Amino acid sequence: MFIWILASLKAPRAKPTEAFSNLLPNPRPSLESRMKALLRLFPIAIIAGFLVMSCAPVPTDGSASPPTSIPTSPPSNCHPPSLENCYTAAQMKDYLDNVAIPYVDQFSQDSYSHMPLPNYVYIPEGQTYNSNCGAVEESAFAYCPSNDTVYIGQKTEWWLYQNYGAIAPVLGLAHEFGHHIQSKVGVPEPPTNSPEEVNHENQADCIAGAWVLWADQVKHIIEYPKDLQNIDGLMTAIADKENRTHGTASERVRSFELGHSSGLSACNSYYPDYPILHQMVN
């Protein structure tokens, strides 16, 4: 997955840029089958810890600086248009800075005119970071509302990329970006291990589905069938590992389908009093 489309790349942290491959001609996979595959990415609480961190303010840590440049080509062993199997574990920060973050940030800027972008902190394998939300480790994939920061652990990012393709880390980041949106528009933080926490996660799944819609329709970067095959494999690997803080498989399907079929504004339905989007900004 992920076509390397240099023309689509924007300034770092301004407009996301990594690409998925061109869509196959119709007939395309059914929406439900696509969403069932996508939505199983996000229940991994331990292996791929996509979560919102419960935060208590502590002394402010240093936030990650945005990437300073975007290379004109992927690693020399890549075979464009694909970015599969050509980054190494040691290059996961490069992949994050030059692929995952740019695409999620561009989605944000295409959707909002004034919303600040989140900060990003990369946690190398074997290290621990003292964040505003407590200690985060190499397995982190989490958003901390108290300092608007997404923490990405090398171990989890590499596990996703190595086992389930180039799309997997970006989908995880889109889910965490969903929590950033919630924080910025004032969606209340739910009590830990409460039913409302599931609703909170379902909305983030909806937002990730809206990212898939944007990536498909605006950037034309979803690769069929490879991306879906990778996601299907991930779904199978974690099929019996539901996390009680997240929705069931059927709830996640509905959440992704809602965002994927109707965009960000449809995700308002989870918290009508705190709309995440009134209209798209072109």
Secondary structure, DSSP 8 states (H G I E B T S, - for coil): -----GGG--STTTS----------SS---HHHHHHHHHTTTT-SSSS-EEE------S--------S---SS--TT-BTTB-TT-S-GGGHHHHIIIIIHHHHHHHHHHH-SS----EEEEE-TT-EEEETTEEEETT-EEEEGGGTEEEEEHHHHHHHHHHH-THHHHHHHHHHHHHHHHHHHT-----TTSHHHHHHHHHHHHHHHHHHHHHHHTS----TTHHHHHHHHHHHHTTT---TTS--HHHHHHHHHHHHHH-GGGGGGGSTTS-S-SS---
